[in-house]
Amino acid sequence: MVEIQVALPNGTTVVSADWTRGDNGATVIVAHGAGTGKDHPFLTGYAEALRAIGFSTLRFNFPYVQQGRRMPGPAAHAIATWNAVTTFARTADPAATVWATGKSYGGRMASMAVAEGLRVDGLVYLGYPLHPPGRPEKPRVEHLPAITVPQLFVEGTNDPFIQPISQFEQAVATCREARIVWIEGGGHTFEVKRRKLPAEQIGASLAPIVADFALGGAVA
């Protein structure tokens, strides 16, 4: 475990992270969703599967989780954290490409950071929260067209955060370079009805999709 300093508007804080160096020349940074932390089984399974493919991985906590709070803090705090952890990753392995990935909230915060100037080689959203469930009139899309790096949306077809799917597809169409990989029947955490799998196994199952995107180097 490592500690990473984050410069927030109201002072400096420290977040904990797990860094493991791989050998394939690419680093995947992993952010958690709003209701979990870096050690959720979904994320540990995902990161372990990426490491088996050769990626360096960096899983981290946002400040609110580090401080024992349940609700996310201001978006500015999450964006500052993304900047700090990306700087750490580039310092730890300067020659590697860097891919920002995140579950739900964590991925959305990465997209906002990149829209504001964070430099990464690509973005992967593990369940992008387009809008609160049942509130399609409140889409979170304004910043997406400003992102110039490749984006991959990994989405469950039954995810209530992206219904109706046509609205989600229209949002992705506004991006400069993006595509969707659908998990048929998957919910927001990629669970599929009548198919009971441990969270770590579900997370691990997404690693090959991300590897193909990151190592392929381009969006079709």
ZAMARGU-4260 file (C-alpha; in steps of 0.2 Angstrom, whole numbers, plus 5000, padded with zeros to 4 digits):
<rodrens>
0) 5000/5000/5000 | 5006/5018/4996 | 5000/5035/5002 | 4997/5049/4989 | 4996/5067/4993
5) 4981/5076/4986 | 4980/5095/4985 | 4962/5100/4989 | 4956/5118/4988 | 4955/5118/5007
10) 4972/5110/5010 | 4982/5094/5007 | 4975/5077/5012 | 4982/5059/5009 | 4973/5044/5001
15) 4979/5026/5001 | 4982/5016/4986 | 4988/4999/4980 | 5001/5000/4967 | 5008/4984/4958
20) 5020/4986/4943 | 5017/4975/4928 | 5027/4971/4912 | 5017/4975/4897 | 5020/4994/4896
25) 5003/5000/4902 | 4996/5006/4918 | 4977/5005/4923 | 4971/5016/4936 | 4956/5010/4945
30) 4943/5021/4954 | 4929/5015/4965 | 4910/5019/4964 | 4901/5031/4975 | 4896/5018/4988
35) 4912/5008/4990 | 4930/5009/4991 | 4946/5003/4983 | 4945/4986/4991 | 4928/4981/4985
40) 4929/4963/4978 | 4923/4969/4961 | 4938/4980/4960 | 4951/4968/4967 | 4945/4955/4955
45) 4946/4967/4941 | 4964/4973/4946 | 4970/4955/4949 | 4964/4950/4932 | 4973/4965/4924
50) 4989/4961/4933 | 4988/4943/4926 | 4988/4950/4909 | 5004/4961/4913 | 4996/4978/4917
55) 5003/4989/4931 | 4988/4993/4942 | 4984/5007/4954 | 4968/5006/4965 | 4965/5021/4976
60) 4952/5029/4988 | 4944/5046/4985 | 4946/5057/5001 | 4928/5055/5007 | 4931/5036/5009
65) 4948/5039/5016 | 4940/5050/5029 | 4927/5037/5034 | 4912/5046/5025 | 4899/5038/5015
70) 4894/5052/5003 | 4905/5059/4990 | 4913/5076/4993 | 4914/5090/4980 | 4918/5085/4962
75) 4933/5096/4963 | 4940/5085/4977 | 4938/5069/4965 | 4946/5078/4951 | 4961/5084/4961
80) 4963/5066/4967 | 4963/5059/4949 | 4976/5072/4945 | 4987/5066/4960 | 4985/5048/4957
85) 4989/5050/4938 | 5005/5059/4943 | 5010/5045/4954 | 5007/5032/4941 | 5017/5042/4928
90) 5031/5044/4941 | 5031/5026/4946 | 5032/5020/4928 | 5036/5034/4916 | 5037/5024/4900
95) 5020/5016/4902 | 5004/5022/4894 | 4991/5027/4907 | 4972/5021/4906 | 4960/5029/4918
100) 4946/5017/4923 | 4932/5018/4935 | 4916/5010/4942 | 4901/5022/4940 | 4905/5038/4950
105) 4924/5034/4949 | 4923/5034/4930 | 4913/5049/4928 | 4925/5059/4939 | 4939/5053/4928
110) 4930/5060/4913 | 4927/5077/4921 | 4946/5077/4926 | 4951/5073/4908 | 4939/5086/4901
115) 4947/5099/4912 | 4965/5094/4906 | 4971/5078/4914 | 4982/5069/4902 | 4979/5050/4900
120) 4979/5038/4885 | 4961/5033/4886 | 4946/5031/4898 | 4936/5016/4902 | 4919/5017/4911
125) 4913/5002/4920 | 4895/5007/4921 | 4894/5025/4916 | 4880/5033/4927 | 4872/5044/4913
130) 4858/5049/4925 | 4851/5044/4942 | 4839/5029/4941 | 4822/5035/4934 | 4828/5052/4930
135) 4833/5053/4912 | 4829/5071/4912 | 4845/5074/4921 | 4859/5067/4910 | 4878/5070/4915
140) 4884/5073/4897 | 4889/5091/4895 | 4908/5088/4897 | 4909/5072/4886 | 4911/5080/4869
145) 4927/5090/4876 | 4936/5074/4879 | 4949/5070/4865 | 4956/5053/4870 | 4948/5036/4866
150) 4934/5031/4877 | 4926/5014/4881 | 4909/5012/4889 | 4907/4995/4896 | 4888/4994/4900
155) 4875/4981/4906 | 4859/4981/4895 | 4848/4981/4911 | 4858/4995/4920 | 4844/5008/4927
160) 4857/5022/4926 | 4857/5022/4906 | 4838/5019/4902 | 4832/5022/4889 | 4847/5014/4880
165) 4843/5026/4865 | 4847/5041/4876 | 4863/5033/4881 | 4868/5029/4864 | 4865/5047/4858
170) 4876/5053/4873 | 4890/5042/4867 | 4888/5048/4849 | 4892/5065/4855 | 4910/5059/4860
175) 4924/5062/4848 | 4931/5044/4849 | 4921/5031/4859 | 4912/5014/4858 | 4901/5004/4869
180) 4904/4985/4874 | 4887/4978/4880 | 4886/4965/4894 | 4869/4957/4889 | 4857/4956/4904
185) 4869/4965/4916 | 4864/4978/4929 | 4874/4992/4936 | 4886/4981/4944 | 4886/4969/4929
190) 4876/4956/4939 | 4864/4945/4928 | 4848/4938/4934 | 4848/4919/4937 | 4867/4919/4935
195) 4875/4920/4953 | 4893/4925/4952 | 4905/4932/4965 | 4908/4951/4963 | 4927/4947/4961
200) 4923/4935/4947 | 4912/4948/4938 | 4925/4961/4940 | 4938/4949/4933 | 4927/4945/4918
205) 4929/4963/4912 | 4948/4964/4912 | 4950/4956/4894 | 4938/4969/4887 | 4949/4983/4894
210) 4965/4974/4889 | 4959/4973/4871 | 4955/4992/4871 | 4971/4997/4880 | 4983/4986/4870
215) 4974/4988/4854 | 4978/5007/4855 | 4963/5013/4845 | 4944/5013/4844 | 4935/5005/4830
</rodrens>
